[in-house]
Amino acid sequence: MRVIASRLGSFVAAAAIAGLALAPGTPAPAAGAPAPSWPQPRYDAAGTGYNPQETQLGVHTVGKLVTRATTALGRPYSAAPPVVADGMVFVTSYFSNGGQPGEIEAFPETCGAPHGLSCPPVWKAFVSTDDSMGVTVADGKVFANTIAVNYRKETDHQKLWVFSVHCASGGATCSPLWTTTMPGYTDADEAPTVAGGMLYVPHGAIGHAFLDAFPVACSTGCQPTWRGQLVSGADASATVADGYVYVADYDSNLYAFKIGCASHDRVCSPAWAGNVGEGGPRGAAAADGLVFIGSQNGNLYAFKARGCGGARTCLPVWTDHTRTGANILAEPAVADGLVYITDYADGFLYAFPERCATASCTPVWKAFLAPKELSSPAVANGVVYVATGSGPPRVFLPIQSHGHLPARDGPSPRGEAAGSLTAGIDAFSATCATGGATCSPLWQGSGGSYYSPSGPVVAGGELWGTGGPHNGPADLYAFGLPVP
């Protein structure tokens, strides 16, 4: 483990003595309350990016967050959100040039406690050559989807791996409970989505692309129960809600398949589709009878989750173009009546109302982050978190209450005297402004130079993320409330 004090100066040096356990003086979960959990990359199968169980970090406490510690991962790169479940934090890392196994590592949720102690993994597992898109935890199992590349034959295939959550201890290497291979060239390395006893994974590429639905209770070599026909393949995990599975296809459409639409490995067509413009969309988020999805054309779209009265092609209920030249490469988050989306091209986080009175929607508020490498937002207890990658200089700024840092309308170098860093995590109040005004953050934190940061996750009063510089190594970052 490498404590961040050397990077962030005396303020974080004091924080380095803090472990990752619940800090004294921090409200403990009520008896019978659910254990801290963020079990899928976007929290739930609906892809909301919203943890409704979080009570410790909120608008009045997030300004006190400190960087507690980091621990190096087993591979140079990691771009997937950590997953928190069953008392552990699961992280993936990989080699960008392929040819070597990717790695899954399981760390204790109390990693580093109580005084910045070393934090070796409880167990690790080696998977196919690419595991850049994370894992999902459900029913005591860890599910991973990987691409296995054979450079000599210039072919690859997709493979599912399933491990027990508690498959080993003492840093031992685990073997999978079961695996299954999906043959044929593929671009789909997204984390699986688990819902209702089923495992949903996009598979394949142009001319041979599907949504595959496997039973969670499966065994090595098992085949999908049913398949959904795609066109060009997917670049995000499936979303499950309202009796449908939604997949964003590279052909610029969002496809909705009725759950269980076929059996015995048969292929079904989408129940409905919605076009979202050029370049292809990323993943969707579903909430309150609507499905939200961004596109590389810079638009955010809202569709009725159950389609449009039996028609095969549906128009959006509303849409918005964030700014000229916009480019949305991240999934939205949905919480408490607002939809949050980051724009890769202009560097802003936007908050839109779930339900707009007109077909063209305007943001409730916005906030400037940094151009390029913006993560998907995460929301918990009235706070919105976004990680940023390569961009203008940044610095760790502990802010005790909202409004101490001026709002930004664009890039502006700050903090040179304090030792600038190139990336970090920003936290905003979910109700920081109205009328399209620009917000300032409640808190900013950084653990180093991120190249491609993961989306942050929040559970049990802790904030987690992964990332690293252009040439590695990848790190797991943990933020928490200080120990008095």
N, C-alpha and C positions, 0 to 999 in steps of 0.2 A: 504494500500500500504506500502511496505517496501523498503525504499531507500537503495542502495547497499553500501553507503559510509562506513558503519561499516565493510564490508567485504573487501573492496578493498583499504582502506587507503585514504590518503589525496587527491590523484589525482582524485578519483571518488567522494570524498566529494564535490569537486568543481563542478563536473558534476551533482551532485544531484539537484542543483538548476535549472537545465535545464528541461524544460517540453518536451512534445513530439510534440509540434507544430513546424512548419517550423521555423528554427532558423533565426534571423536577419542576413543579409549578405549572406544567402544561396539563390542561384538562385531560383526564384519562377517559377512554371510551366507557360508556355506561355498561353496567352488568347486562349481559345478553346481547350487547351491540355486535354487529358483524365485525369480523377481523379486518384489518386494513387490506384492501384488495383493489387491484387494477388488472383484471385477468386476461384481457385481450388488448391488442395494440391501441384500439380506439375505445377502450374501456368495456364496451358491450358489443353484442352481435349487430346492434343497430348502428354502430359506428358513431355514436353521439359525441365521444370525447369528453363526457361529463360524468363525474363521480358524485352522485347524490348523497353518499354516505360520509363524506369528509366533513368534520366539525372542528378540527384543531386549527387548521390554516384558514384564515379569512381576511377580510379587509383590515381588521384591527390588529392582526398578528403577523401577516406576511412581511411587513416591513422589518421585522426582527430576524428574518431568516439569515443564517450564515452558512458558508460553505464548510461542511464538516470534514469531508475527506474525499479522496478519489482512490480508485484501485485500477491498476492496469488490466486490460483484458488479454486473452490469449492470442488474439490475432490483430493485425494492424488497423483494421477498419471496423466501424460499427455505426450503422445509420438507422437502426430500428429502435422503437421505444422499448424500454424495459417493461417487463410484466411482473406485477406483484401479486402473489397468491400463496396461501398455505405457509405463511411465515418466511417466504423466500422471495428473492428478486432474480428473475431469469433474464439473461442477456445473451445476444448473439454477436459474433464477430467473424470476420472473413478476410481473405486475401483478394485484393482487387483484380489481380491478374489470373485468378483461378489456378487450377492445377494442384491445389493443396486443400485439405479438408477445412470446412468451416467448423466453428465451435459454438456449443451452447454451454453456458456456465450458470450455475445456481449459487447465489450468494445468500447468506442469512440476512433477513430484513434488519437485524440489529447490527449490521456490518460496521466494525470499527469501535463499537461500544466497549468500555465507557470513556476511554481516553485516547481515541485515535489509534487504536491498536491495529495490527495487521489484519487483513481481511481476505484470507484465501477462500476460494470457492468450496462449497460443501461437496459438490460433484461437478463433473464436466462430461461432455459427450462430443464426439467428432462425427460430423455429418458430411454431406456432399460438398463439392468444391465451392458452392455459393450458399451462404445463409445470411443474406443482407437484410431480410425483411421481417425478422422477428419470429416469435412463437406465440401460441395461445395456450392457456391452462384451463382445464375443465375436468371435473370428475376425477381429480387426483392424477391427471395425466398431462404431460407436456407435448403439444403437437407442433411439428415443424414441417415446412414445405421448402424444398431445395431444388436447385438445378444442378445436375451432375454433368460436367462437361468432359468429353473425350476429345482432346485436341488432336491426337494422332488420326482419328477417324473423322474429325470435324463434325461430330454429332453431339447431341446432348439429350437428356431426358429429365423428367421431373420425378421427384421421389418424396413420399410422405414418411415421416419418422414419428414414432410415439414412444415416449419414455414415462416411467413412473415418476411422480413428483419427488418421491423419497427413494430414488433408485440406488443411492450410495451415500457414503459419508467420508470425511477425511480427505476430500479432494480426489477420490477415486474416479475412474472413468466408467461410465454407464454403457450398457448395451440396451438397444431398443426393445420394447415389448413387442412391437411389430413394425413392419415397413411395407410399403407397396410402391411399385414403379409404374409411372404413366409414360409409355413410350412415345417417341416422336419429338421433333424439334419444339422447343418451348421458350417463351420469354417470361413466363409467369413464375415469379419467386415470392409471391406475397404470402403473408402469414395466413394460415387457415382460419376460418370463422366457424365457431361451434355454437349451435342452437338446437334445442329440442332433440337432443340425442343424435344429431347429424353433424357431419364435418363437411364444410363447403370450400372447394378449392377451384379457382380458375385454372385452366390447363391449355397448353398448346399455343399456336401462333396462326398467322394468316393461312386460311385454307384447311386448318385442322384445329379449331379452337372450341373449347367446351367449358361449361361449369360442371364439375363433378361433385356428386353428393354421396359421401360414404357414411355408413353407420359408425358411431364412435366405438361401439362394442364390435371391433373387427379383429382380424388376424392377418399375419403376413400373407401378401399376395391377394388380398381381398379386392373386389371390383366395386365400382360405384353402383349404388342402388338405382340412381337415375342420372341423366345427363341433360344439360341445357345447351342448345346450339348457339355458339357465338360466331363472330365473323372474322375478326382480326386479332383476337386475344385481349387480355386485360393487363393493366398495370397497377392494380390495387386489389385489396382483399374484397371479398363479397360482403354485402350488407344484408341482414335478415331482419324483417319487421313486417307486421300486418299481413302475415300469411304468404309473403313473397320473399324471394332472394333476388337482390339487385346487383347487377354487374356492369361496370363501366367498361365499354369496349373501345379499342383503338380506332374503330370505324366511326367514332364520334357520336355513338348512341349509348344511352343508358337502357339496359334490358332488364325487364322484370319477369321472373319465372315463378309460377305458382308452386309452392312447396309440395313435393310429392306428385308432380305433374306426370310422372311416368314411373315404371318399375322394370325390374329385370334388365337393367343396363340400357333401357331404351332411351332415345333422345327426344326431348320435347322442344317445341318452339316457344319463344317468349310470349307471355300473355299480353304485354304491351311494350312499347319502346318510345323513348323521347330523345330527340336530337339535341346535342349540346355544343355543336359547332366544331370548328377546325381543330386539328392537332390531337384530338382525343382527350377525354376527361380522366380525372383521377377518381378516387373512391367517393361513395355517397354516404350521407348520414340521414337517418330517418327518425322522425319524432312527430307526434301529434297529428298523424294522418298525412304528413307530407314527407317528400324525399328531396334533399338538397344536394346539389353537386356543382362544383366549379369546372371550368374549362380553360384550356390554353388560349382561348380567344378573349379571356379576361372577364367572362360573364359568370355570374352565380345564378343557378336555375332552381326553381321550386316546382315540383310536380306533385299531383295527388298520388298518394302511396298505392291506392288500389286501382289506379288507372283512370280512364275517362269514358265510362259507360260502355265498355265492350269494344271500343275502337282499338285497332292494333297500333296506331301511332297517336301519341298524345302531345299536346302543346303544354308548355309550362303555365302554371298559375301566375307566376310572376318571374321576372328576370331583372338583372341589373348589370350594367357595364361599369366596373369600379372606376377606371380611368383609362384614357387613351394609352395604348401600348401595354395594357395590363396582361398578365400571364399568371393564371392560377394553377399551381402544381401541387397543392396540398389539399387534404380532405377538410371539409368544414367541421365545426363543432356546434352543437345545439343544446341550449340550456335556458330554462326560465323565460321562454318567449323570444329569445334572440338567437341569430345564426352568426357565427364568427368564421371569417375566412381570411387567409393571408395571401397577399399578391406578390409573386416572385419578382415582377418587373419593377414595380414602384416602391416596394418595401413597406407597405402599409398593412396593418390589421384593420379589418372592417367589421362592424357589428350591424347587422340588418334585423329588422323585425321578422319573426316567423311568418306572419300574415300581413301582407301589404294591401292597402286599399286600392292600389292601381297596379296595372301590369308591369310598370316600370318602377322599381323600388329604389329608395335612397337610404343611405346608412343612417343609423341613429347616432353613431359616433365612429371615429377612426383614430388610429395612432400610428405614428411613424416608428418603424423598427430599424431595418437596414436592408438595402437591396441584396437580392440573391440569398439562396439557402435558408428560406424561412420554413419552419416546421408547421405542422398542423397545430391549431390551438388545443389547449386542454382547459377544462373549466371545473372548478370545485368550490363550493361554499362562497359564491359571489365574487370569485377571483378568476381572471383569464390569464393563462400562462402561454408564452410563445418563445421558442428557442430560435436564435438567429445564427447563421454561419458567417462565411467570409463577407466582410463589409467594412464600413468606416470604423475608426478606432472607438473602443468602448472601455468602460472601466467599472469595476464593482462599486456600486453606490448604495449603501444601506440607507433607507429612507423610513423614518418612523411613522409618517402619516402621509396621506395622499396630498399631492399638490406641491411638494417641496422641489420637484424637478420640473423645469419648464416643458411644456408640450413642444413637440418638434414637427415641423411641416416638411422636413427633408433632411438630407445628410448634413451633419455638422460635427467635426472632430471635437471630442470632449475628453477631459481628464488626462491630458498628456503629463501633467506634473505628478499625477498619482500613479503613473505606470499603465499605459493604455493596453488593452487587450482587443482582440479582433472579433469577439463573439460573446454571446451570453444568453441569459433568459430574462425576459421582461414579464412583470406581473401587473395587471390592470384591474381596477374595480369594474365589475360587469355593468355598473350603473354610473360610470364616470362622467358621462355627458349626454346631452340630447341635441337634437336639431342639426346633426352632422358635425358637431364641434370636434376638435382634436384633443385627445386626452394625454395626460402624462402618467408615467408608471408609478405604482405604489412602491416598487422595489425592482432592482436590477441585480443580477448575480452572474458571475462568470467563473469557470474553473479552468480556463485556458483557451487555447486557440482551436476552435472547432472548424473542421472543413465541411462536413455534412452532418449537422446535429440531428439527433433524434427528436421526436416530439416528446415534451416533458410529460411525466405522469405524477399524480398526486394521490397519496394514500396514507392514512394514519399520521398526519402531521409531517410527512416527509415528501420532498420533491426530488425526483430522480430523472436523470438523463444520461445519454451516452454521446460520444463524439471524439474528435481528435483532429490534429493538424493534417495538412495535405499528405504528408509522408508517414503518418502514424506517430506514435502508437495510439490505439483507441483506449478510452478510459470510461469507467462508470463513475458518474458524479452524484454525490448525495448532499442535499441541503436540508437543514433542519433548524428548529428553534434552539437558542443557546442554553447551555446548562448554567444556572446561576453560580 
